[in-house]
């Protein structure tokens, strides 16, 4: 009996020591606003104009960053399509509730692609080796390791790593075969993160600004949220690369580096919520609930 009591006491002590650091950490966490206001300029980086898309809609502009480090083939093809004017005058084709908004052209459309291609080998993942991931210590349902790399939410199985389907992430639509997509049809996640799509579709980037223009698109009445009549569609005025826009007309965005000390503080601020409204600080955070701050460079 005494041995059992001692064992139980040891287990309780171990649990207390495991909890103590988190309790201490909670006391040190600043609010998100304080963290960003106090962050050094070196923890931010300018978003590469060669990987920045300006998609102009009747209601305003959507700015997208391409994930060149994870999907270089698709990023290059999207750049070629944009420079060929392929997306100019294309349409928002689909808006499926709690899922995605998709845009591009109809099957069989003959709009010239310039140097772009209609189909590419998939880029569902890449080797884990050589990728510096800012890891979350919280468990994940879909992967043994999750975190952030090159400014994007990522997951890994130890051998391969891939971009994840969080809110605002952009993917390349495809047909039934893995090599039937190219970035000529794109979609953005507008609902609860459909992580089951990870490693099944090439994820090519994320929306930096303008999500409010896409997430409110009227829901399509057809299957999968496709619009059934031309009148329901929204026309995309034009899409350009920021690198092709005169410097005086660019919106110079900078993103918080996900390998920075400031970003690690951001993670902790979301793990232990400090806003007065929260009665329970939780002590955990989901990959897709960690914000990726972006601001206009002054």
N, C-alpha and C positions, 0 to 999 in steps of 0.2 A: 504493500500500500504506500509506504513512504517513498519507494522508488517512483511509483506512479505520480505522487504529488510533486516530487522534484522535477519529473519530466514535464508535467503540466506547467509548473512555474517557469521552467526554462523556455517552453514554447511561448508563454505570455511575454516573457522578457524579450524574446526575439522579435515578436510582433511589435512590441512597444518601440524597440530600437529601429524597426523598419518604418514605422509611422512617423517617428520624431522628425526626421529630416524634411518630410513633406510639410509637417506642421510648421517647422521653422521657415521653410521656403515660402509658405503662404504669407507669413508676416512680412517678408522682404519684397513681395511682388508689388510693382507699381501698376497703375492703370495703363491701359493701352495708349491713351492720349499722352500721358506723361512720358512713356517710353519713347514714342516717336518724336515728341518735341525735344527731348534731351539727347537724341541719337546723333552721333558724329556723322559728318558728311561722307566720311570714308566707308560707312556701312551701307551707302546707297550707290547704285550704278545706273548710268544712262541706258535705257533700252535701245538696242542696236537698231538704227533706222532700216538696215537691210532685212531685219526680221520683224518689222512693224508694218501692219496693214491699216490703212484708213478706208473703212467701208462706209460710204455715204448713203443714207436713207432719206426719204422725204422728211422724217422727223428729226434727223440729226446724224451724228457720226459715231460709229463703233470703231474702237481701236483694238487690234488683235496683235499679240506677240506670238511669233512662230517659235517652236521648240527645236531649234536647229541642232542642239546637242543630242537630242533623242531621236529625231526623225529627219535627218538631213536630206534624204532623197525627196520626201514629200515637201519639205520646206522649199527646196530648190524648184520643184515642179510648180508649186503654188506661186512662187515669184515669177516664173516664166508665164504662167497663165494670166497673172495680174498685168504683167508688162505687155501681153498680147491684147489686153482689153477684154478678156474672155468673160469676166464677171460684170462688166458694164452693161446695164440693161437686163441683167438676169433677175431672178425672183426669189422671194421667200416662198418656198414650196410647201412647207409643212410646219405646223405648230401643234405638238402633242402635249396635252396637259400633264404636268409633273414629270416631264421627260426631256424632250429636245425641241429646238427650232432648227430647221434645215433650209439651206438655200443652194441655188445653182441653176441648172437648166434641165429641161425635159429630156428624157431618153430619146436619142435619135436627133437631137438638135445638132445643126451643122456649123455653129459658130466657130470660126478659126481659133485654134489653140496656140498658134505661133510655135514656139519651141517646147511647149508643154505636151505632156502625154496623157492619154485617156486611162491608162492602167499602169500600175507599178507593183513591184514586189512589196509585201507588207513590211511595216516596221513596228511590229507589236511590242518589241522589247530590244534591249541591247545588253552586252556583257556588264555584269556588276563591277568587275575589276576596273579600277581607275576612276570610279565615280564616287565623289565625296558626298555622302548623304548626311544631312543633319537629321538624326533619327529621333522619332518619338519613342518614349519608353512605354507608352500606353499600348495595350493589345489591339490587334486588328483582326477582323473576321476573314479577310481575303488574302492576307500575306503575312509572312512571319516577320517582315521588317517593313516599316513605312517611315516616311519622312519627306525631306525636301532636297532637291538638287537643281542647280542652275535656275532657281526661281520658280520651280514647278513642284506640285505634289507627286510623289513617286512611291513605288512599292518594289519589293525584291523578295526572291526566294533564296538568296545567297549566291546564286549563280548568274541570274539575269535580273534586270531591273526595268521598270516600265512606268509610263505616265498613268495617272489614275483619273477616273471619271468623276471629278468633283464639280460642283456648281461653277459655271463659267468656263469650263474646259471645252476646247474645240476639237472635233474629230473629223476624219475623212470618211464620208459615206461610202459604202461598198455594196456589191451584190452578194450572191451566194458563195463565191470563191474568194479566198484570201487576197488574191492579186487583182481584184476587180475594182479597186479604189485608186485614186491618185491625188485627191484634193480638189478635183473639179466640182465636187459636191461636198459641202461642209455643213456641220451641225454644231450647235452649242448646247450644253446641258443647262436646262432651266428649272429642273426639279431636284428632288432628293437624289443624292449621288447614286447613279446606276453602276455600281462597281462591278457588277456581273459582266459588264462590257469590256472591262480591262483585259488586254491581251487578245481580244477578239476583233478589235477595230484599231486602226492607227490613230492615235491621239496626237494632234499636230501643234497645239498651242493653247492659249487662254485669252479671254477678253480682259483687257486692261481698263477700258472705259466704254460706257454705252450699254451695259447689260440691261438697264432699265428700258431701253428701246426694243430689245429682243424678247425679254421675258413677258412683255405685255401684248405680244402679237395675238390677234384673235385666234382662238383654237379652231383648227380645221375640223370640218364635219365628216370628212371621209375617213377611211381606214387609216390607222396610225397617225391621224391628224393631218393628212394631206388635204389641201384645198381642192374643192371639186369644180370651181369655176375660175376663170381668169380674173374676174372682178374681186375675188377674195384675196388675191395675191398682192404683196407689196413689192414694188419694183426697186431694185438696187440701182441707184443713180450711177455710181462708179466705185471702183476699188483701186487704190494706188498704194505703192510702197512709199513709206516716209522718206526713204533715200532718194526717191525721184521727185519729191516735192521741194521747192525752194526752201532753204533753211529758214527764211523769214516767215514762212507759212506753216512750219511744223509745230506740233505740240510736243515739246521735249519732255517726255515722261521718264522718271527714274523709279526703279523698283528697289525695295529693300533687299539686300543680299541675304539669301537664305543660309549662307555660311557665316553670318556675322553674329557678334555678341548681342546686338540689338534684337535680331530675329529670335534668338534663343529666349530673350526676355519676353518677346511677344508670345511665344508658345506658353511660357509659364503664366503670363497674364490671362490667357484663355483657359488654362488648366485650373487656376485658382481665381475665379471671378471676383473682382474687388468693387464693382459697382454696388452702390448702397441698396439697390433693388434686390440683389441676390441674398437669400437667407442661408443657402447651402452653397459653399464655394466649389463643390463637386470634387475637385482634385484629379480630374481626368479630362482628356480632350480627344475628339475624333480627328483623324487626318484632315477631313474636308471641312472642319470647323475652325481651322487655324487660318486667319486672314493673311493674305499676301499683299502688304501695303504698297501702294503706288501713289506717286505725287508728281506734280508739275515742277520741273526744275526751275528755280528762280534765278 
